[in-house]
Amino acid sequence: MRVTRRGGNVRVSLDRTEREIIRMLLIEVMAMLDDSEPGTAADASAPAADDLEQLVGITEEPVEPPADPAVRRLLPDAYADDPAAAGEFRRLMDGDLRAAKVSALQRVVTDLDTGRTLTLTADEVEVWLQALNDVRLVLGVRLDVKEDDDERWARLRPEDPEAALLFAYDQLTWLQQSLVEAVDPG
């Protein structure tokens, strides 16, 4: 994995295994954001939305917060101290927020499918940063990452399933930081 700046663009070089692992994680997060989670606007048991609701992605029905803590981390309540305002915001914005996140994740999957070395504009790097951040947030929840976890991670044995997730988390952290530094070296 290598990130360099060339002119106004950023070059990202990933080997096949790195591309496949990142791609798999992106696809898993996209699946988590799929609107078919019970309680969302696309719930199959809900009555069909009218054309305007479908067009703008807003439902008259309440949209429950995600049950999965990782998805909830991606789609937190907008108003922590006001449940009514948080519910209204979720009703109005949940579909758009999910779609924007899935779009960024899909864009990075598409980029990864193009080859080993990618040349990204600053705007494309921004999309990558959004997508990588979402994957890192999910991994962080799954691993219960805390700032003072160095001792915990040092005790991890290589065969522990968390070891592979931690490695992916660390690599994505490095890639995200490298992209930020390449776009803004100052």
C-alpha positions, 0 to 999 in steps of 0.5 A: 500500500502506497500513497503519493502526490503527483501534481494536483492528484493523489496516486494510490497503489494497492496490491490485489490482496489489499484491494480485495480486502478493502473491497470486501469491507466496503461491500459489507458496510453497504449491505449494512446500510441497505434500507431493508432493515426493519423499521426503515422506510423500505420495510416490506411490511409497510404500505407502499409509499406514494410517488412523492415519498419515493421520489424524495425519500421521505416517509410519513412513518417514523424511522426507528434508529438502527438496531445494529450498534455499528449502523447506529454509529454511522447514522447517530441521532442528530439531536441527542437531547431531543428525541422528538427532533431526532426522530423527525430528522431521522424521518426526513434524512435517513434515506438520503444519508444512507444513499450518500454513504452507499454512493461513496462506498460504491464509488470506492469499490468501482475505483478499486475494480479499475486496477492496481494504481489509482489516480484520484483528484482532491474531490475523489479523495474526499469520497474515499475519505468518507467511505474509509471513515465509515468502514473504520467506524464499523470496525471500531464498533465491532472491535470496541476500540478505545484510545487506551487499547494498546495493551489489549491489542498486544495480547492478541494472538494471530489466530484470534479473529479480532487480529485480522479485523484490527489489522484491517482497521490499522491499515485503513487508518494508515490509508486514510491518514496518508490520503489526508496528508497527500491532499494537504501536505501542509 
